[in-house]
Amino acid sequence: MRIGDRVAVTATLTDPAPLTVGMTGTVYWIGNWRNEWTRQIGVRWDDGRHLMLLPGDPFRVIGSADSNALQQNA
């Protein structure tokens, strides 16, 4: 996982206001993974929300930072 990768939610998240299944977004921040408090992935979701993914959250990578850069430069 890298900054710029595209991700999609694959099941309902445990959140008071969860994202819908299938929602996509772009990774803009990755924690340092040294302990449970820093295992986070910051995502700018396509609906305008900025929510982090945590270990165990249901998601998958749907595009890499490299392929996104190629598409933007085309």
C-alpha positions as CSV (number, residue, x, y, z in Angstrom):
1,M,0.0,0.0,0.0
2,R,1.3,3.4,-1.0
3,I,0.1,7.0,-1.0
4,G,-1.9,7.5,-4.1
5,D,-3.3,4.0,-4.2
6,R,-7.1,3.6,-4.8
7,V,-9.1,1.6,-2.3
8,A,-12.7,0.4,-2.1
9,V,-14.8,-0.6,0.9
10,T,-15.9,-4.3,0.6
11,A,-18.2,-4.7,3.6
12,T,-19.9,-2.5,6.2
13,L,-17.5,-0.7,8.5
14,T,-18.0,-0.5,12.2
15,D,-18.4,3.2,12.5
16,P,-21.3,5.4,13.7
17,A,-21.7,6.8,10.2
18,P,-20.2,4.1,8.0
19,L,-19.2,4.4,4.4
20,T,-21.3,2.5,1.9
21,V,-20.1,-0.8,0.5
22,G,-18.3,0.0,-2.8
23,M,-17.2,3.5,-1.8
24,T,-13.8,4.3,-3.3
25,G,-11.1,6.7,-2.3
26,T,-7.4,7.6,-2.5
27,V,-4.8,6.9,0.2
28,Y,-3.2,10.2,1.3
29,W,-1.5,9.1,4.6
30,I,-0.1,5.9,6.0
31,G,0.8,5.4,9.7
32,N,4.1,4.1,10.9
33,W,2.6,0.7,12.0
34,R,4.7,0.6,15.3
35,N,1.8,0.1,17.6
36,E,-2.0,-0.3,17.6
37,W,-2.5,3.5,17.6
38,T,-0.4,4.2,14.5
39,R,-1.8,1.4,12.3
40,Q,-4.0,3.7,10.2
41,I,-4.4,4.5,6.6
42,G,-5.8,8.0,5.8
43,V,-8.2,8.0,2.8
44,R,-9.9,10.8,1.0
45,W,-13.1,9.2,0.0
46,D,-14.8,10.2,-3.3
47,D,-17.9,11.4,-1.3
48,G,-15.7,14.1,0.3
49,R,-15.1,12.5,3.6
50,H,-11.7,12.0,5.1
51,L,-11.8,8.8,7.2
52,M,-9.0,6.4,8.2
53,L,-9.0,2.6,7.6
54,L,-7.9,0.5,10.6
55,P,-6.6,-3.1,10.8
56,G,-9.5,-5.4,10.2
57,D,-11.5,-2.9,8.1
58,P,-12.9,-4.6,5.0
59,F,-11.3,-3.0,1.9
60,R,-9.3,-3.8,-1.1
61,V,-6.8,-2.0,-3.3
62,I,-8.3,-1.3,-6.7
63,G,-5.6,0.7,-8.3
64,S,-1.9,1.5,-7.7
65,A,-0.3,4.9,-7.3
66,D,1.8,4.1,-10.4
67,S,-1.2,3.4,-12.6
68,N,-3.0,6.5,-11.3
69,A,0.0,8.7,-12.2
70,L,0.1,7.2,-15.7
71,Q,-3.6,7.9,-16.3
72,Q,-3.2,11.5,-15.1
73,N,-0.3,12.1,-17.4
74,A,-2.0,10.6,-20.5
